[in-house]
Amino acid sequence: MTRTLHHSRAKRVVLAAGAVAALCLTGPLLSACSGATESGAADRTSEVPGWDETATPATVSRQMNIDLPSKAADIRAARQNGFQDDGLLLAFTLPTSGVNAFVEQLRPERELRQRDEPRKSVAKPMTPFSHLDLPEPESLPDVREGQVCAPCGGDLNSLAIAVHRLGDSESRVYLRAVD
């Protein structure tokens, strides 16, 4: 009986030593694999969402299905590549006298709402106009805003507009879309 207990203990010690040896041999391989996976995920995460440095006002307006008015000035645009959808930003100034005609050609779902004061609580947008060195339209007073379409035709999922009066003769048009 003593011999059986001794044999049993010896067998457990050998099995435990074998398991430890197996872990020592495969552990570095497993951590190398998991390190590569984590690194790959980190690489993808750092790239998405990311700004498309090749985006131009012409390419962004085309993706939004927007014809830029001939009198548009200070035109700024950006495209942010996302996991599933991309964010598109387009902003420009127009003579205030031409804003209504531009808005009408977009055929918004409803008449734009007038907001006289900045919004009190503004969530940080996924695609911020601050990337274009502009204030967020939600943080500004005297803004007309609304949804142009959701869903939109083609590849565009949604398009929203905000118009901020800069003075008596000029307004800034903000367009934000999800592609």
Secondary structure, DSSP 8 states (H G I E B T S, - for coil): -HHHHHHHHHHHHHHHHHHHHHHHHHHHHHHHHHHHHHHHHHHHHHHSSEE-TT--HHHHHHHHT----TT-EEEEEEEEE-SSS-EEEEEEEEEHHHHHHHHHHH--SS--EEE-S--SS----SS-GGGGT---GGGSSSEEEEEEESS-STT--EEEEEEEE-SSSEEEEEEEEE-
